[in-house]
Amino acid sequence: MDDIDQSKVYFVCNTCSFVFQADPNFIPIKCPQCGSEDTVRT
């Protein structure tokens, strides 16, 4: 558990269902797979 970056949280893309980690301080959160901004925090 020590290797998890605490500043990053998991998001899921509503367009392609890709789950990824991102820093919630950066808005908007873009999906790294399809580039959509339609993402939600999990």
WOJO-V184258 format. One record per residue. N is the residue number from 1. RES is the residue in three letters. PSI is psi in whole degrees, -180 to 180 (999 if undefined). NEAR is the number of other C-alpha atoms within 10 Angstrom. Layout:
N&RES&PSI&NEAR + N&RES&PSI&NEAR
//
This chain:
1&MET&-12&4 + 2&ASP&-18&5 + 3&ASP&2&5 + 4&ILE&129&8 + 5&ASP&113&11 + 6&GLN&-17&8 + 7&SER&-8&10 + 8&LYS&144&13 + 9&VAL&166&14 + 10&TYR&139&13 + 11&PHE&156&21 + 12&VAL&139&17 + 13&CYS&129&23 + 14&ASN&-15&14 + 15&THR&-50&13 + 16&CYS&2&14 + 17&SER&18&13 + 18&PHE&133&14 + 19&VAL&131&18 + 20&PHE&165&18 + 21&GLN&140&17 + 22&ALA&158&18 + 23&ASP&118&14 + 24&PRO&-11&14 + 25&ASN&-17&9 + 26&PHE&114&8 + 27&ILE&137&8 + 28&PRO&158&11 + 29&ILE&119&20 + 30&LYS&140&17 + 31&CYS&127&23 + 32&PRO&-15&14 + 33&GLN&-48&12 + 34&CYS&-9&12 + 35&GLY&3&13 + 36&SER&147&15 + 37&GLU&4&15 + 38&ASP&73&14 + 39&THR&152&21 + 40&VAL&147&12 + 41&ARG&139&14 + 42&THR&999&11
//
